[in-house]
Amino acid sequence: LVMTTPMMWRAAITASRISLKQPWIYVRLLSNAVSEETITHFGYKSVTVEEKAKKVQDVFSSVASSYDIMNDVMSFGVHRLWKDWFVQKLDPPPGTRILDVAGGTGDIAYRILNYKQRKERAEEYDITVLDVNSDMLELGAKKTGGDSIMWIHGDAMALPFPNNSFDAYSIVFGIRNVANIQQALEEAVRILVPGGRFLCMEFSSVSNPILRRLYDIYSFQLIPVFGELIASDRDSYQYLVESIRKFPDQETFADMLQDAGLCHVTYESLSGDIVAIHSGFKPIS
């Protein structure tokens, strides 16, 4: 795309859409973002970037129908409080163009709509959800209010938008599933306007040794069992547990944000370091 204005790039995307099972869901075809020879990890396994992309697709296709209920079960509902606080911290002003990457079933997008309906008219906000998994997008768009959100099938490592397209970029519990995290961060900076906000929530490293031990026992011994009982998929939730342990700690990830070009980088740890919210801004000049 060589468009430079929001109206122009939206027109370009619309022209290139291919309908899925529902008329309001579309796919944006993308080329491979990185060389398949590049080695990364899928949980504790070493795989190529191409293999990880395929495996992550398979995981989320498998768990899509039970994804929301599993979030409630695994976190005992606490994920709702984390996400509400995340949206409160985002607090975008009227007219903000928001890109929610790895937005899946729209958990964050719908929270933004509800948050804005309490404070302003939701129509004043432009929300786009992008996810690499079309099964998750379909489920999200079927929810009440889905027609207020633009749903795009795409890759976080090769966003189908021109430079300086969005005022805010959000990603919640998704960045660790990206095959090349640094490339995804650089893409985030590219599509943000100067002064635009990057906000990410992700599982993090628990520093307290007692809490870390209890958290590990719960994660490795119970979460895969929940996955088997509720989603009939133990392996996918075993991967999700392992992927959390492979993700960088708070300080390391903050350094990665700075390396990608963000400034005023901060983070806030929640629930004893189990989760962290990372914030940064694209430099104005």
Secondary structure as UniProt FT lines:
FT   HELIX           6..15
FT   STRAND          18..19
FT   TURN            23..24
FT   STRAND          26..27
FT   TURN            36..37
FT   STRAND          39..42
FT   TURN            43..44
FT   STRAND          45..48
FT   HELIX           49..63
FT   HELIX           64..66
FT   HELIX           67..75
FT   TURN            76..77
FT   HELIX           78..90
FT   TURN            94..95
FT   STRAND          97..101
FT   TURN            104..106
FT   HELIX           107..119
FT   HELIX           122..124
FT   STRAND          126..131
FT   HELIX           134..141
FT   TURN            144..145
FT   HELIX           146..148
FT   STRAND          150..153
FT   TURN            156..157
FT   TURN            163..164
FT   STRAND          166..172
FT   HELIX           175..177
FT   HELIX           181..191
FT   STRAND          192..203
FT   HELIX           209..221
FT   HELIX           223..230
FT   HELIX           234..246
FT   HELIX           250..259
FT   TURN            260..261
FT   STRAND          263..270
FT   TURN            271..274
FT   STRAND          275..281
//
